[in-house]
Amino acid sequence: MNQTRDHWAARAAALDIETRAFIGGAYRAAEGGATFPCHSPIDSRLLAQVTRCAGAEVQAAVVAARRSFDQGDWAGCSPRERKAVLLRWAALIEAHNDELALLESLDCGKPIGDTLGGDIPAVAQCLQWFAEAIDKQADELIPSERDFLGMVGREPIGVVAAIVPWNYPLLMAAWKFAPALAMGNSLVLKPSEKSPLTALRVAELARQAGVPDGVFNVLPGFGDIGQLLAEHPDVDCLAFTGSGATGRRILHAAADSNLKRVWLELGGKSPNIVLADCPDLPRAASAAAAAIYSNMGEVCSAGSRLLVQRSIQAELCELIQAELAGYQPGDPMDPATRMGALIDEGHLGRVLDAIAGGRLEAELLGGGLRARETSGGYYVEPTLFACADQRPAIAREEIFGPVLSVIPFDNPMDAVALANDSPYGLAAAVWSADFAKALELSRQLRAGTVWVNCYDELADLNFPFGGYKQSGNGRDNSLHALEKYSELKSTIVRLR
């Protein structure tokens, strides 16, 4: 973090980028040599031509994964043996932190400070956490009749497909592959076509760590790869993070094929509720800004709806307006930059369209314009709207960009009604000096995570992450994630 922008620009120019699929323990091109261009959202530069997988590569990866699973190359290892390999992999990721952070920043426009100090270290931590957890799991003995012994145990489910998004490319992948591999499964990872580079790089680190051939496979490509994995009869489980529309297609494909287990982590429009008795309004304003402007607002649990008790609305809006200057987009290669580029031109257009619609339905308090146009990249200012109510589209629809809607309410129960009036239920927050009141409100909020007097703090893997309603099913992180990638087996033995 003491390095300069010029240092990171020079390192970026010297990067040797791996672009091939990783199947059965080796890198390979697609049949026919098909590729697709990978451009950086920082300045539109061409980073690489990446292998574009198709049906042949999907079949090869699933066959490799199935073979490794059936042979017990990984599933047959003891938990302690798997733990040792995963810890070596985590150590290699830590040793390559700078390289992976730079790849991630170039690939999806994130500030280098965020990837260096946050995203990549969190990947290593995720692997470490599940590695340390797996040899501490125990089966159950069931009290039964005197002449019987009953046991309940967990076994790996088989071949897992993981389809992950572009906003936290490697971390979202780790949230899937760390628990799936810890349980003994074999895995096929499909990264987003918008951000495939770090997934391809860590595949080699997995091989070096001792992950057996065929246990970890990476298929770069487009939506047809995900569709083929969802339809494949030899994939036993599919874990997906992304849009609701794609999640629905995956569910249909799974139902039409082998009824594979499907786990979905989808969208959000998370409410951040600030009551008039908030104990620290400047801190709430700072947290509200970070909740939506960090990572350019490309966060499924972003606090995109700020519900504010009417008596403090004006004061809180002024405080947030003062925060906007600290989130003006800058060069992601500069360690001082707090907000980088949106993922691509298409997404930039959708965010700007949402802002244009917001101007017709609400009061623009700050931002709202494209920024750094001469860079060739895709930047937009942190944007703040005041809405009279929750009817405007910007207050109801997920934008996935740095756009905050402030919505007033009169009493706490109104806030709960507004918060729950959404098809999503991923996250929420409550700010109040009255802990009993805050806890009571949190119990009424239909959300998978509720923060009190903070937002998106305490990145602790002991807490499960996932949502209610159309935000998905199942949970990432915590010991509960192991349940997604395992089957329960009851064994009943007659003793006499």
Stockholm file with secondary structure:
# STOCKHOLM 1.0

chainA/1-496         MNQTRDHWAARAAALDIETRAFIGGAYRAAEGGATFPCHSPIDSRLLAQVTRCAGAEVQAAVVAARRSFDQGDWAGCSPRERKAVLLRWAALIEAHNDELALLESLDCGKPIGDTLGGDIPAVAQCLQWFAEAIDKQADELIPSERDFLGMVGREPIGVVAAIVPWNYPLLMAAWKFAPALAMGNSLVLKPSEKSPLTALRVAELARQAGVPDGVFNVLPGFGDIGQLLAEHPDVDCLAFTGSGATGRRILHAAADSNLKRVWLELGGKSPNIVLADCPDLPRAASAAAAAIYSNMGEVCSAGSRLLVQRSIQAELCELIQAELAGYQPGDPMDPATRMGALIDEGHLGRVLDAIAGGRLEAELLGGGLRARETSGGYYVEPTLFACADQRPAIAREEIFGPVLSVIPFDNPMDAVALANDSPYGLAAAVWSADFAKALELSRQLRAGTVWVNCYDELADLNFPFGGYKQSGNGRDNSLHALEKYSELKSTIVRLR
#=GR chainA/1-496 SS CCCCHHHHHHHHHTCCCCCSEEETTEEECCGGGCEEEEECTTTCCEEEEEECCCHHHHHHHHHHHHHHHHTTTTTTSCHHHHHHHHHHHHHHHHHTHHHHHHHHHHHHCCCHHHIIIIIHHHHHHHHHHHHHHHTTCCCEEECCCTTEEEEEEEEECSEEEEECCSSSHHHHHHHHHHHHHHTTCEEEEECCTTSCHHHHHHHHHHHHHTCCTTTEEECCCCHHHHHHHHHCTTCCEEEEESCHHHHHHHHHHHHHTTCCEEEEECCCCCEEEECTTCSCHHHHHHHHHHHHHGGGGCCTTCCCEEEEEGGGHHHHHHHHHHHGGGGCCCCTTSTTCSCCCCSCHHHHHHHHHHHHHHHHHSEEEECCSEECGGGTSCEECCEEEECSSSCSGGGTSCCCSSEEEEEEESSHHHHHHHHHSSSEESEEEEECSCHHHHHHHHHHSCCSEEEESSSSCCCCTTSCBCCEETTBSSCBSTTHHHHHTEEEEEEEEECC
#=GC SS_cons         CCCCHHHHHHHHHTCCCCCSEEETTEEECCGGGCEEEEECTTTCCEEEEEECCCHHHHHHHHHHHHHHHHTTTTTTSCHHHHHHHHHHHHHHHHHTHHHHHHHHHHHHCCCHHHIIIIIHHHHHHHHHHHHHHHTTCCCEEECCCTTEEEEEEEEECSEEEEECCSSSHHHHHHHHHHHHHHTTCEEEEECCTTSCHHHHHHHHHHHHHTCCTTTEEECCCCHHHHHHHHHCTTCCEEEEESCHHHHHHHHHHHHHTTCCEEEEECCCCCEEEECTTCSCHHHHHHHHHHHHHGGGGCCTTCCCEEEEEGGGHHHHHHHHHHHGGGGCCCCTTSTTCSCCCCSCHHHHHHHHHHHHHHHHHSEEEECCSEECGGGTSCEECCEEEECSSSCSGGGTSCCCSSEEEEEEESSHHHHHHHHHSSSEESEEEEECSCHHHHHHHHHHSCCSEEEESSSSCCCCTTSCBCCEETTBSSCBSTTHHHHHTEEEEEEEEECC
//
